[in-house]
Amino acid sequence: MRLPRPTDKIFLALSSGVDSSVTASILLKQHPAENLHPIYITNWTPSQHPTSTAGLLGAYGKPAPASKPAPQKCHDAEFSRVEQICKHLRLPHKPLRLSFEKEYWLDVFSPMLNAYQKGWTPNPDVSCNRSIKFGALFPKLQQLAGSEDWWVATGHYARSKDGKLWRSKDRRKDQTYFLSTIPDSCLSRCLFPLGDAGLKKSEVKEKANALAIPGWRDGETTDESFGLCFVEPAGGFRRFLGEYLDETPGDIVVGNETRLFPEGTVLMPAPGAVVGRHEGLWHATVGEKAHMQLPQGSKEFQGRWYVSRKDIDRNTIEVVKGGDNRALFSKAMVVGDWRWLGEDAERSALEAERGREIIEDGDVWERGLVTQFRHMQRPQLVTDIQVLGDGEEEGTKRVRISFKTPQKAVTLGQSAALWDGERCLGGGVIENTEGLD
């Protein structure tokens, strides 16, 4: 296993949060302080983007009541805290501020808008890791390093060993899902000290408090950053998207499935009946509760309704009654732009599928071929995997993954990943689903 040598440079990615701060403290115990070079990355400058004129948006693009604006995240304030943390930990090098706003716009934000416009629900955090944090950043660091003897350390809850990606011991915070599509060539330079130390989030916070890290000392409160690489302006994410996406009004219609899973039926209006209007497919997510005013005096309308499908060609949102409606479940998914993590990852996946053994439900975190299509989702056992051919992006594949148990709300545009036990084998973007018979 390759490890940093005493003279190697280690670029330390600091976000001002507790995870990267404790990561810095761990590295200081393992490496000479002069080897650690803190960096702070910005991908988005709020002041350069229009976020103050759009009205607040509610369900399906309808105007929402005005509320107190939420404060915007300030990169200057974050960088100032990073400087305080470096000074507090006595890091000899000042933090270097790096901007990848152009790359973020072209490789993450614009593709995200395109996906939302066609009715998909993308995950920009996954693409940001691939294109920016473990993409555009690395050539820049190569220039700064001036040699091949350099590493990148981050506060991710994951493990890297022998160029392979492994789950963190903290199941609730494991972040291999978000790292599932990064270039596998990057893993040989990555250090994940929190994951390697087997730390849980609660232990990280305790360490930050014990070290009196600014923002995490007794009596201090600091908001954590939760994923999105851009700022959500006042009014929430829908308003933010409304600044960039066109309104495309359409009908909300009743779906044609009245059967429940695993059994039973439900009374609904005739399939295709119009029960509402929307201002754009991007205002709804498959599987979420449908926000509509329906006549509850009629039995066919009584109960909870859910978004089951978005028809791009007809510009309609289909809804069905009942959280157990069969229209909400899938037996398989086709994942495009699939990237394998490691030269042997595809072979490992197929061998794991062929050599499938009976796995008890409690073992899915450590054993068996499993998939996740949401962060913090319990891993789901895979019964079959097929490589269908090449994906749209160069060097990628299309993969069909079958579930042992039908899965609810498998959403087009979301990221899906695959694990063999604790090893992450790769991931891609869900482009199709197969419903129940």
GUFI-144442 format. One record per residue (C-alpha): residue in three letters; z, y, x. Coordinates in pm, 1 decimal. Each point is the difference from the previous one (the first is absolute). Example, Ala and Ser with C-alpha at 12.3 -4.5 7.8 and 13.67 -1.06 7.14 Angstrom:
+-------+----------+----------+----------+
: torke :        z :        y :        x :
+-------+----------+----------+----------+
:   Ala :    780.0 :   -450.0 :   1230.0 :
:   Ser :    -66.0 :    344.0 :    137.0 :
+-------+----------+----------+----------+
END
This chain:
+-------+----------+----------+----------+
: torke :        z :        y :        x :
+-------+----------+----------+----------+
:   Met :      0.0 :      0.0 :      0.0 :
:   Arg :   -109.0 :    334.3 :    146.4 :
:   Leu :    272.0 :    267.2 :     22.1 :
:   Pro :     13.0 :    357.9 :    132.6 :
:   Arg :     48.2 :     25.3 :    374.1 :
:   Pro :    251.3 :    241.1 :    155.1 :
:   Thr :   -269.0 :    260.9 :     65.2 :
:   Asp :   -197.9 :    -28.0 :   -324.2 :
:   Lys :    -26.3 :    298.3 :   -235.3 :
:   Ile :    132.0 :    -49.6 :   -351.6 :
:   Phe :   -122.4 :    243.3 :   -263.7 :
:   Leu :    271.8 :     29.8 :   -261.9 :
:   Ala :   -124.5 :     93.0 :   -348.0 :
:   Leu :    265.9 :    219.9 :   -162.1 :
:   Ser :    -18.9 :    109.7 :   -364.6 :
:   Ser :    346.1 :    165.6 :    -16.7 :
:   Gly :    119.2 :   -292.6 :   -212.6 :
:   Val :    286.2 :   -235.8 :     64.2 :
:   Asp :   -213.5 :   -299.9 :     97.8 :
:   Ser :   -193.3 :    165.4 :    282.3 :
:   Ser :    314.7 :    178.8 :    119.0 :
:   Val :    194.0 :   -324.5 :     38.1 :
:   Thr :   -308.2 :   -154.9 :    160.1 :
:   Ala :     24.1 :    269.5 :    268.0 :
:   Ser :    365.8 :    -79.3 :     60.9 :
:   Ile :    -78.9 :   -371.2 :     42.5 :
:   Leu :   -276.2 :     69.5 :    250.2 :
:   Leu :    228.9 :    224.2 :    202.8 :
:   Lys :    221.7 :   -303.1 :     63.1 :
:   Gln :   -293.9 :   -213.2 :    109.2 :
:   His :   -220.4 :    234.8 :    203.2 :
:   Pro :     35.1 :    299.2 :    231.3 :
:   Ala :     13.0 :    321.3 :   -202.1 :
:   Glu :   -280.4 :    155.2 :    204.8 :
:   Asn :   -233.7 :   -277.7 :   -123.6 :
:   Leu :     41.7 :    104.4 :   -363.8 :
:   His :   -247.7 :    259.4 :   -128.9 :
:   Pro :     74.9 :    115.7 :   -358.2 :
:   Ile :   -292.7 :     90.6 :   -225.5 :
:   Tyr :    -16.2 :    141.3 :   -351.4 :
:   Ile :   -312.2 :    -51.5 :   -214.7 :
:   Thr :   -126.5 :    229.6 :   -276.4 :
:   Asn :   -283.0 :   -101.9 :   -231.2 :
:   Trp :     23.2 :    263.9 :   -267.9 :
:   Thr :     56.3 :    375.1 :    -12.5 :
:   Pro :    107.4 :     96.7 :   -354.6 :
:   Ser :    -87.7 :    368.0 :     39.0 :
:   Gln :   -365.8 :    -83.3 :     64.4 :
:   His :    -50.4 :   -187.0 :   -325.8 :
:   Pro :      2.4 :    132.4 :   -359.1 :
:   Thr :    317.3 :   -120.1 :   -168.0 :
:   Ser :    133.5 :    294.5 :   -197.2 :
:   Thr :   -241.9 :     68.6 :   -282.7 :
:   Ala :    -33.2 :   -325.1 :   -194.5 :
:   Gly :    204.7 :    -48.8 :   -314.1 :
:   Leu :    252.7 :   -279.8 :    -18.0 :
:   Leu :   -150.4 :   -327.6 :   -122.1 :
:   Gly :    164.5 :   -268.9 :   -207.8 :
:   Ala :   -124.3 :   -334.7 :   -130.2 :
:   Tyr :   -377.5 :    -50.7 :     34.7 :
:   Gly :    -60.8 :    359.8 :    104.7 :
:   Lys :    164.6 :    173.1 :   -295.3 :
:   Pro :    182.0 :    326.4 :     80.2 :
:   Ala :    369.2 :    -54.8 :     69.0 :
:   Pro :    289.9 :    241.2 :    -60.2 :
:   Ala :     72.0 :    233.1 :    288.1 :
:   Ser :    290.9 :    -99.1 :    220.6 :
:   Lys :    169.0 :    134.0 :    307.5 :
:   Pro :   -239.5 :    -39.5 :    296.8 :
:   Ala :    101.2 :   -251.8 :    261.0 :
:   Pro :     17.9 :    131.6 :    354.6 :
:   Gln :   -289.9 :    -93.1 :    222.3 :
:   Lys :     59.7 :   -203.6 :    308.5 :
:   Cys :    -10.7 :    228.2 :    302.9 :
:   His :   -141.6 :   -138.6 :    323.2 :
:   Asp :    141.4 :    291.1 :    195.6 :
:   Ala :    349.9 :    -85.6 :   -120.3 :
:   Glu :    -55.1 :   -365.6 :     87.3 :
:   Phe :   -122.7 :     81.5 :    348.7 :
:   Ser :    298.2 :    227.0 :     51.9 :
:   Arg :    228.3 :   -290.1 :    -90.4 :
:   Val :   -191.0 :   -225.4 :    238.6 :
:   Glu :     71.4 :    251.6 :    275.7 :
:   Gln :    369.5 :     -2.9 :    -94.6 :
:   Ile :      7.9 :   -379.9 :      6.7 :
:   Cys :   -163.8 :    -12.3 :    343.4 :
:   Lys :    248.3 :    253.6 :    133.4 :
:   His :    292.8 :   -185.4 :   -156.7 :
:   Leu :   -109.3 :   -331.3 :    154.2 :
:   Arg :    -68.4 :    177.9 :    332.9 :
:   Leu :   -359.6 :   -107.1 :     23.9 :
:   Pro :   -137.9 :    180.2 :    306.2 :
:   His :   -351.1 :     54.8 :   -140.0 :
:   Lys :    -62.0 :    245.8 :   -280.7 :
:   Pro :   -171.7 :   -143.9 :   -309.8 :
:   Leu :   -376.3 :     38.1 :    -11.1 :
:   Arg :   -149.0 :    103.5 :   -333.9 :
:   Leu :   -332.4 :   -168.9 :    -79.4 :
:   Ser :   -224.1 :     84.4 :   -297.4 :
:   Phe :   -243.3 :   -243.2 :   -160.6 :
:   Glu :    -76.3 :    201.8 :   -310.5 :
:   Lys :   -378.1 :    -30.4 :     31.5 :
:   Glu :     13.1 :   -374.6 :     56.8 :
:   Tyr :    243.4 :    -41.4 :   -287.9 :
:   Trp :   -226.1 :    192.4 :   -236.0 :
:   Leu :   -311.1 :   -200.6 :     93.5 :
:   Asp :    148.6 :   -347.1 :     39.7 :
:   Val :    290.7 :     -6.2 :   -243.8 :
:   Phe :      3.1 :    281.6 :   -253.2 :
:   Ser :   -368.3 :     14.4 :   -100.4 :
:   Pro :    -26.2 :   -379.2 :    -42.1 :
:   Met :    317.9 :     13.3 :   -208.4 :
:   Leu :   -152.8 :    261.8 :   -231.1 :
:   Asn :   -317.3 :   -206.0 :    -35.9 :
:   Ala :    204.9 :   -304.8 :    -94.8 :
:   Tyr :    200.3 :    189.8 :   -261.6 :
:   Gln :   -316.9 :    155.3 :   -143.6 :
:   Lys :   -145.7 :   -343.4 :    -73.5 :
:   Gly :    319.6 :   -120.2 :   -163.3 :
:   Trp :    164.3 :   -185.3 :    288.4 :
:   Thr :    358.5 :     49.3 :    119.8 :
:   Pro :    -11.9 :     20.6 :    382.6 :
:   Asn :    280.6 :    -18.9 :    252.7 :
:   Pro :    -45.0 :    287.2 :    250.4 :
:   Asp :    302.2 :   -108.3 :    205.6 :
:   Val :   -176.5 :   -318.5 :    108.2 :
:   Ser :   -322.0 :    181.4 :     93.0 :
:   Cys :    198.1 :    272.6 :    179.0 :
:   Asn :    163.8 :   -258.6 :    221.8 :
:   Arg :   -334.7 :   -158.1 :     77.7 :
:   Ser :   -207.2 :    315.8 :     49.9 :
:   Ile :    253.7 :    249.9 :    136.5 :
:   Lys :    335.6 :   -130.4 :    124.1 :
:   Phe :   -151.0 :   -311.3 :    157.2 :
:   Gly :   -356.8 :    130.0 :     11.0 :
:   Ala :    -85.0 :    355.4 :    104.4 :
:   Leu :    335.5 :     35.3 :    175.2 :
:   Phe :    -61.9 :   -272.9 :    256.5 :
:   Pro :   -304.9 :    150.0 :    179.2 :
:   Lys :    191.7 :    328.2 :     20.1 :
:   Leu :    297.7 :   -172.9 :    159.2 :
:   Gln :   -230.1 :   -179.1 :    241.9 :
:   Gln :   -118.6 :    341.3 :    121.3 :
:   Leu :    356.6 :    128.8 :     29.2 :
:   Ala :    121.0 :   -310.9 :    182.4 :
:   Gly :   -263.7 :     22.6 :    272.6 :
:   Ser :     26.6 :   -375.0 :     58.0 :
:   Glu :     23.8 :   -331.2 :   -185.7 :
:   Asp :    376.9 :    -19.0 :     43.6 :
:   Trp :    119.5 :    141.4 :   -331.6 :
:   Trp :    154.8 :   -104.5 :   -331.3 :
:   Val :     68.3 :    140.9 :   -346.2 :
:   Ala :    339.6 :    -39.3 :   -166.0 :
:   Thr :     50.7 :     68.4 :   -370.6 :
:   Gly :    278.2 :    -33.8 :   -253.9 :
:   His :   -180.1 :   -262.0 :   -209.9 :
:   Tyr :    189.9 :   -301.8 :   -127.7 :
:   Ala :   -222.3 :   -264.5 :    156.9 :
:   Arg :    -29.5 :   -212.6 :    314.4 :
:   Ser :   -281.5 :    -35.0 :    250.9 :
:   Lys :    -16.4 :   -296.1 :    233.7 :
:   Asp :   -291.6 :   -124.5 :    209.2 :
:   Gly :   -238.5 :    230.3 :   -183.8 :
:   Lys :    103.1 :   -132.6 :   -341.0 :
:   Leu :    179.0 :    172.5 :   -286.9 :
:   Trp :    317.7 :   -150.7 :   -148.0 :
:   Arg :    229.8 :     90.9 :   -286.4 :
:   Ser :    318.8 :    198.9 :     46.8 :
:   Lys :    328.5 :   -179.0 :    -61.7 :
:   Asp :     81.4 :    261.7 :   -264.3 :
:   Arg :   -202.7 :   -131.4 :   -292.1 :
:   Arg :     52.6 :    307.0 :   -216.0 :
:   Lys :   -136.6 :    231.8 :    270.2 :
:   Asp :   -263.4 :   -224.7 :    158.7 :
:   Gln :   -309.0 :    213.9 :     65.4 :
:   Thr :   -254.6 :   -257.2 :    114.6 :
:   Tyr :   -178.4 :     53.5 :   -333.3 :
:   Phe :    -77.7 :    357.7 :    106.4 :
:   Leu :   -106.2 :   -116.8 :    347.3 :
:   Ser :   -215.3 :   -290.2 :   -118.0 :
:   Thr :   -337.3 :    164.2 :     75.3 :
:   Ile :     68.4 :    179.7 :    328.2 :
:   Pro :   -230.6 :    -87.2 :    292.0 :
:   Asp :    138.6 :   -315.5 :    157.0 :
:   Ser :    -77.4 :    144.8 :    342.6 :
:   Cys :    281.1 :    251.0 :    -57.8 :
:   Leu :    269.7 :   -261.9 :    -39.5 :
:   Ser :      4.0 :    -79.9 :    371.8 :
:   Arg :    121.1 :    358.8 :     61.9 :
:   Cys :    243.0 :     28.5 :   -292.9 :
:   Leu :    377.5 :     -3.4 :     18.0 :
:   Phe :    206.7 :    -33.9 :   -318.1 :
:   Pro :    359.6 :     24.9 :    127.3 :
:   Leu :    162.6 :     -7.7 :   -346.3 :
:   Gly :   -176.2 :   -322.7 :    -88.9 :
:   Asp :     59.0 :   -156.2 :    340.5 :
:   Ala :    371.2 :     79.0 :    -28.7 :
:   Gly :     11.7 :   -157.1 :   -346.3 :
:   Leu :    157.0 :    313.7 :   -145.9 :
:   Lys :     33.7 :     63.2 :   -371.5 :
:   Lys :    -38.3 :    344.9 :   -152.1 :
:   Ser :    372.0 :     29.0 :    -65.7 :
:   Glu :     72.6 :    -76.2 :    365.6 :
:   Val :   -253.0 :    258.4 :    114.1 :
:   Lys :    172.0 :    267.6 :   -208.9 :
:   Glu :    337.5 :   -103.0 :    143.3 :
:   Lys :   -135.2 :     34.1 :    353.2 :
:   Ala :   -145.1 :    341.7 :    -77.2 :
:   Asn :    335.8 :    114.1 :   -130.7 :
:   Ala :    185.5 :   -143.2 :    299.3 :
:   Leu :   -241.2 :    175.5 :    236.2 :
:   Ala :     43.4 :    325.6 :   -194.5 :
:   Ile :   -378.1 :     38.1 :    -25.2 :
:   Pro :    -87.2 :    336.3 :   -161.6 :
:   Gly :    -45.6 :    -45.1 :   -370.5 :
:   Trp :    199.2 :   -323.4 :    -10.3 :
:   Arg :    344.3 :    114.6 :    104.5 :
:   Asp :    300.3 :     -1.6 :   -231.2 :
:   Gly :    -44.0 :    258.9 :   -272.0 :
:   Glu :   -374.0 :     41.6 :     59.0 :
:   Thr :   -272.2 :   -112.5 :   -238.2 :
:   Thr :   -361.9 :    -48.8 :     98.6 :
:   Asp :   -290.5 :   -103.1 :   -218.5 :
:   Glu :   -190.9 :   -298.0 :    134.3 :
:   Ser :   -377.9 :     -3.4 :     17.4 :
:   Phe :   -142.5 :   -270.8 :   -224.0 :
:   Gly :   -346.4 :    -91.1 :    109.7 :
:   Leu :   -261.4 :    243.1 :   -128.2 :
:   Cys :   -152.5 :    180.6 :    293.4 :
:   Phe :    -76.6 :    311.6 :   -202.1 :
:   Val :    216.0 :    233.8 :   -201.3 :
:   Glu :     46.6 :    -39.1 :   -372.0 :
:   Pro :      8.6 :    352.5 :   -139.0 :
:   Ala :    211.6 :    127.3 :   -285.7 :
:   Gly :    -88.0 :   -184.8 :   -318.2 :
:   Gly :    -47.6 :   -343.5 :    153.2 :
:   Phe :   -280.2 :   -218.4 :    119.0 :
:   Arg :   -221.9 :     28.2 :   -308.8 :
:   Arg :    -11.9 :    376.1 :     34.2 :
:   Phe :    -80.8 :    -40.1 :    366.1 :
:   Leu :   -292.7 :   -230.5 :    -75.4 :
:   Gly :   -111.6 :    240.0 :   -272.6 :
:   Glu :    -76.6 :    255.0 :    271.7 :
:   Tyr :   -271.9 :   -225.3 :    139.4 :
:   Leu :   -125.3 :   -231.7 :   -276.9 :
:   Asp :   -220.8 :     89.9 :   -294.4 :
:   Glu :    121.0 :    -61.3 :   -352.2 :
:   Thr :   -205.1 :   -273.7 :   -168.4 :
:   Pro :    132.3 :    -31.9 :   -357.2 :
:   Gly :    -34.5 :   -335.8 :   -174.2 :
:   Asp :    151.2 :   -229.4 :   -259.9 :
:   Ile :    306.5 :   -218.8 :     15.5 :
:   Val :    -91.0 :   -319.1 :   -184.7 :
:   Val :    166.6 :   -323.0 :   -110.1 :
:   Gly :    -72.0 :   -302.2 :    220.6 :
:   Asn :   -107.3 :   -334.5 :   -141.9 :
:   Glu :    285.9 :   -223.7 :    116.2 :
:   Thr :    268.8 :    -92.7 :   -254.6 :
:   Arg :    144.2 :   -301.0 :    184.2 :
:   Leu :    319.3 :     23.1 :    202.1 :
:   Phe :     91.6 :   -173.3 :    326.2 :
:   Pro :    103.2 :   -275.9 :     15.7 :
:   Glu :    -29.6 :    -43.2 :   -378.1 :
:   Gly :      6.4 :    186.9 :   -329.6 :
:   Thr :   -212.7 :    264.5 :   -168.4 :
:   Val :     38.1 :    361.7 :   -102.3 :
:   Leu :   -139.8 :    203.8 :   -289.5 :
:   Met :   -230.5 :    284.1 :    110.7 :
:   Pro :   -270.3 :    223.6 :   -154.2 :
:   Ala :   -363.1 :   -110.4 :     30.0 :
:   Pro :   -131.6 :    -14.1 :    358.9 :
:   Gly :   -175.2 :    321.6 :     97.8 :
:   Ala :    192.4 :    216.6 :   -244.2 :
:   Val :     50.7 :    348.2 :    142.3 :
:   Val :    371.1 :     84.0 :     21.5 :
:   Gly :     -2.6 :    304.1 :    226.6 :
:   Arg :   -177.9 :    214.0 :    261.2 :
:   His :     32.2 :     36.9 :    375.5 :
:   Glu :   -123.0 :    266.8 :    243.9 :
:   Gly :   -103.4 :   -238.4 :    276.5 :
:   Leu :     44.2 :   -364.4 :     99.8 :
:   Trp :    208.6 :    109.6 :    298.5 :
:   His :    279.7 :    107.2 :   -235.3 :
:   Ala :     88.7 :   -362.7 :    -79.7 :
:   Thr :    103.0 :   -305.9 :    200.0 :
:   Val :    -52.2 :   -358.7 :   -111.9 :
:   Gly :    328.7 :   -156.8 :   -107.1 :
:   Glu :    182.6 :    323.0 :    -78.2 :
:   Lys :    137.7 :     80.6 :   -342.8 :
:   Ala :   -255.8 :    182.5 :   -214.1 :
:   His :    115.7 :    348.5 :    -94.9 :
:   Met :   -141.1 :     45.1 :   -348.0 :
:   Gln :    119.3 :    114.0 :   -339.5 :
:   Leu :    -69.9 :   -290.1 :   -235.5 :
:   Pro :     95.7 :    -38.9 :   -369.3 :
:   Gln :    307.7 :   -220.8 :     28.3 :
:   Gly :      6.9 :    -47.2 :   -376.3 :
:   Ser :   -287.7 :   -247.1 :     32.8 :
:   Lys :     88.2 :   -345.4 :    137.8 :
:   Glu :   -322.6 :    -24.7 :    195.8 :
:   Phe :    102.3 :    306.2 :    201.8 :
:   Gln :    372.7 :    -75.9 :     36.3 :
:   Gly :    125.0 :    -97.1 :    345.5 :
:   Arg :    -70.7 :    101.6 :    357.5 :
:   Trp :   -354.8 :     42.0 :    123.7 :
:   Tyr :   -128.4 :    -35.9 :    355.4 :
:   Val :   -310.7 :     94.5 :    194.8 :
:   Ser :   -195.3 :   -323.1 :     53.3 :
:   Arg :   -337.4 :    115.7 :    129.2 :
:   Lys :   -211.4 :    300.8 :     93.7 :
:   Asp :   -368.7 :    -25.9 :    -88.9 :
:   Ile :   -185.0 :    219.8 :    246.9 :
:   Asp :   -340.5 :    -31.2 :   -168.9 :
:   Arg :    133.2 :    100.9 :   -343.0 :
:   Asn :    268.2 :    234.1 :    137.9 :
:   Thr :    262.9 :   -161.8 :   -220.7 :
:   Ile :    358.0 :   -107.4 :     54.9 :
:   Glu :     89.6 :   -325.5 :   -175.7 :
:   Val :    352.3 :    -60.5 :   -124.2 :
:   Val :    170.3 :   -308.1 :   -141.2 :
:   Lys :    329.3 :    -67.5 :   -172.1 :
:   Gly :    284.0 :   -182.2 :    174.8 :
:   Gly :    108.7 :    -16.9 :    361.2 :
:   Asp :    -85.9 :   -372.9 :     -0.1 :
:   Asn :   -352.1 :     46.0 :   -132.1 :
:   Arg :   -240.2 :   -235.3 :    180.8 :
:   Ala :   -235.9 :    291.3 :     68.5 :
:   Leu :    254.3 :    131.3 :    250.9 :
:   Phe :     -2.8 :   -317.4 :    213.0 :
:   Ser :   -236.5 :   -133.0 :    267.5 :
:   Lys :    -37.9 :   -342.6 :    155.8 :
:   Ala :   -186.3 :    126.1 :    308.0 :
:   Met :   -121.5 :    314.8 :    173.9 :
:   Val :   -293.3 :     88.3 :    222.1 :
:   Val :    102.2 :    222.6 :    290.8 :
:   Gly :   -269.3 :    200.9 :    177.5 :
:   Asp :     -7.9 :    172.0 :    339.1 :
:   Trp :    230.1 :   -276.3 :    120.7 :
:   Arg :    123.4 :     29.7 :    358.5 :
:   Trp :    150.8 :   -295.7 :    182.8 :
:   Leu :    290.3 :     75.5 :    233.6 :
:   Gly :    -80.7 :   -208.8 :    303.6 :
:   Glu :   -287.1 :   -220.7 :    109.8 :
:   Asp :    177.8 :   -309.6 :   -134.2 :
:   Ala :    114.5 :    154.2 :   -330.1 :
:   Glu :   -285.3 :   -135.8 :   -214.3 :
:   Arg :     42.7 :   -348.5 :    141.7 :
:   Ser :    376.4 :     21.6 :    -53.0 :
:   Ala :    -49.3 :     99.3 :   -363.6 :
:   Leu :   -241.6 :   -284.0 :    -73.9 :
:   Glu :    215.4 :   -255.1 :    181.4 :
:   Ala :    309.2 :    119.5 :   -184.7 :
:   Glu :   -188.3 :    -32.9 :   -330.5 :
:   Arg :   -122.1 :   -351.2 :     82.3 :
:   Gly :    337.7 :   -110.3 :    128.6 :
:   Arg :    184.5 :    148.6 :   -293.6 :
:   Glu :    342.4 :   -152.2 :    -60.6 :
:   Ile :    241.3 :     27.1 :   -288.0 :
:   Ile :    188.1 :    326.0 :     51.1 :
:   Glu :    320.6 :     75.1 :   -181.1 :
:   Asp :      9.6 :    341.5 :   -164.5 :
:   Gly :    268.1 :    126.0 :    236.2 :
:   Asp :   -207.2 :    -80.9 :    308.4 :
:   Val :   -301.6 :    221.9 :    -67.3 :
:   Trp :    113.4 :    264.0 :    251.2 :
:   Glu :     -1.4 :   -246.4 :    290.7 :
:   Arg :   -237.9 :   -282.8 :    -92.7 :
:   Gly :   -332.3 :    -61.5 :   -165.5 :
:   Leu :   -319.9 :    196.7 :    -56.2 :
:   Val :     91.2 :    300.4 :   -214.5 :
:   Thr :   -146.4 :    330.8 :   -116.0 :
:   Gln :    128.3 :    337.4 :   -117.4 :
:   Phe :   -196.1 :    273.2 :   -177.2 :
:   Arg :    290.6 :    242.7 :    -31.2 :
:   His :    266.7 :    120.4 :    241.3 :
:   Met :    340.1 :   -166.6 :    -54.8 :
:   Gln :   -165.3 :   -261.2 :   -220.6 :
:   Arg :    136.3 :   -351.8 :     32.7 :
:   Pro :   -254.9 :   -204.4 :    199.6 :
:   Gln :   -223.0 :   -212.2 :   -224.5 :
:   Leu :   -116.4 :   -345.8 :    102.0 :
:   Val :   -373.0 :    -45.3 :     54.8 :
:   Thr :   -172.6 :   -321.3 :   -113.9 :
:   Asp :   -348.7 :     71.7 :    131.8 :
:   Ile :   -173.8 :    245.9 :    230.9 :
:   Gln :   -374.6 :     39.3 :     44.8 :
:   Val :   -194.9 :    227.1 :    232.5 :
:   Leu :   -293.2 :    119.3 :   -214.0 :
:   Gly :   -196.4 :    192.0 :    261.6 :
:   Asp :    -11.6 :    342.6 :    160.4 :
:   Gly :    172.4 :    305.9 :   -144.2 :
:   Glu :   -156.5 :    343.5 :    -42.8 :
:   Glu :    159.7 :    143.3 :    313.7 :
:   Glu :   -123.1 :   -128.3 :    335.3 :
:   Gly :    199.0 :   -289.6 :    138.3 :
:   Thr :    175.6 :    -78.8 :   -328.9 :
:   Lys :    -14.3 :   -294.0 :   -241.8 :
:   Arg :     36.1 :    -72.0 :   -371.2 :
:   Val :    275.6 :   -248.1 :    -81.1 :
:   Arg :     90.4 :   -176.6 :   -325.8 :
:   Ile :    369.9 :    -78.3 :    -38.5 :
:   Ser :    132.5 :   -227.3 :   -278.3 :
:   Phe :    359.6 :     27.4 :   -120.3 :
:   Lys :    229.6 :   -293.4 :    -67.6 :
:   Thr :    145.1 :    197.6 :   -291.0 :
:   Pro :   -207.2 :    251.1 :   -204.2 :
:   Gln :     76.2 :    353.9 :    114.5 :
:   Lys :     47.4 :    310.3 :   -212.4 :
:   Ala :   -167.7 :    337.2 :     58.5 :
:   Val :   -223.9 :    -87.6 :    294.2 :
:   Thr :   -166.1 :    340.4 :     40.2 :
:   Leu :   -341.8 :     84.4 :    142.0 :
:   Gly :     22.7 :    223.0 :    305.1 :
:   Gln :    347.0 :   -112.9 :    100.7 :
:   Ser :     61.6 :   -169.4 :    332.3 :
:   Ala :     63.7 :   -372.1 :     27.4 :
:   Ala :    123.2 :   -187.8 :    305.1 :
:   Leu :     52.2 :   -359.5 :    108.5 :
:   Trp :    279.3 :   -170.5 :    196.1 :
:   Asp :     45.3 :   -343.8 :    149.7 :
:   Gly :    375.5 :    -19.9 :     -3.0 :
:   Glu :    122.5 :    317.0 :    169.9 :
:   Arg :   -328.3 :     77.8 :    175.9 :
:   Cys :   -228.5 :    256.3 :   -165.1 :
:   Leu :   -359.6 :   -125.1 :     18.8 :
:   Gly :   -182.8 :    306.3 :   -133.0 :
:   Gly :    -84.9 :    197.7 :   -309.8 :
:   Gly :   -260.1 :    188.4 :   -200.2 :
:   Val :    -73.5 :    179.3 :   -328.2 :
:   Ile :     -6.3 :   -174.1 :   -337.2 :
:   Glu :   -349.3 :     35.5 :   -147.0 :
:   Asn :      6.1 :   -254.6 :   -282.3 :
:   Thr :    235.9 :   -225.2 :   -194.9 :
:   Glu :    -39.2 :   -322.5 :   -196.3 :
:   Gly :    182.1 :    -11.1 :   -332.0 :
:   Leu :    157.3 :   -298.6 :   -170.1 :
:   Asp :   -220.5 :   -242.8 :   -190.3 :
+-------+----------+----------+----------+
END
